[in-house]
Amino acid sequence: MAKKNLIVGLFVLAALALFTVGLFLIGNRHEAFSHHMDFYTEFTDLAGLTKGTKVQVAGMDAGQIIEIDVPDSPSSKFRVRLRIDDKLHGLVRKDSLATIGTEGVVGNTFVSIGPGSPQAAAAPSLATLRSKEPIELADLLDQAKGTIADVDGTVKNANGLLTTVGDNLDQTLFGARKTLSNVNDVVVGLKDGRGSAGMLLRDQGIADQIRETIGNVQQASLNLNHVSAQANGLLTDIQSRHFPQTVDETLASVKETASNFDVSSQQVRQTVNEFTAPDQFGVSAGINLRDSLSNVNAATGNMADDTEALKHNFFFRAFFRQRGYYNLAHITPDEYRKDRLFASPTNRRTWLSAEQLFQRAPDGNDQLTPAGRALLDETLSQYGDAIVESPIIVEGYSDGGALADRLAISRNRSILVRTYILNHFHFNAGNLGSIAMEDRPPNGLDHSTWNGVAVVVLKPKP
């Protein structure tokens, strides 16, 4: 009996020992025997948090949720009570942030408390920590879906744009190939002597006659040009009202002009007699030249059409603009204002008002005053020798009256100044132009409107 009681006693003691060890093990696992501190935090959406959910501090398991207070209105938040191990209290500061995390992508949720800054004080027990609302995976997927839809729409738009650009480029290339083919046919035909123009170019006898005739005509043209320059000087002297003082010089110039003209007339008559002699077939040179010039005119017209097409072609337009393929006689004021060559701010431009240059003549038109001529001399002299070879444009402006009056007055002013510069400085007439601009200068310059003239010295091309 005593032995049986001893066995029962040992069994009870073993059971108590096992119970005590198990109790300590379970208590230690749930930190039942360690010191804890409680804190609060608040969330609008719990994202799956429940009582007993794990709490981590700086990534280390620190405790669990012991209580969740349900809000009484939609505007309130869930108040969550957290219990963490006291040994991690030093990491929990007043500026620590509580967030809801997940283990992996779809794992269990937990509360993560970030360590605060060293400058902040330690959070006291039962303090309410700042919180950050969780980011739901569904929201991220919705945003990604919207982003993918936007990217798909952008790709479709880019594809349509590339298709349109490709079609336009194909059409442009086809037009360029067709134009180049036409030009090539004309050039090959001329080289091979096909057609009237090609036969004319390959006939050495006619070419020699034409060169001789052109040489004589050029000489006559030079003499006539000299006569024209002297006549312009005569008109300028008359307009400046110095007629009595220049009568003797004018008569001398007229005599010299008559002498030069007589020589030119003799050269022209001799050239005409040689040119009109019949050829070896008895056909007069006039008939041959008439037929040849008719053929040349037709060929030139065809080449002019092809050249005009090239000027407007996408690939060759920049070439013709760079080489100055312009004539002020065929350009409108609006085209002039938009042209980068003439409207460039880098050009040297001098603005002269109407009061500085002109006075009203008895006939109602403007005329240059002596002070205006002196001002023009001073303006052009300041550029030095570089102005001799530089192209010069005289822009005329008028800001009074109707459109037709402004156009007429601005044209008269530009012509008056151009004529004076041409006669006084003896510039190359081909480098000196004039254009009527009404009252509106090109955009981007110092003046939006003007009354007078502007002398523009074009910047030389590099």
Summary of the structure (lengths in Angstrom):
residues: 462
radius of gyration: 50.0
end to end distance: 128.5
largest distance: 173.2
contacts: 1211
relative contact order: 0.06
helix: 56%
strand: 16%
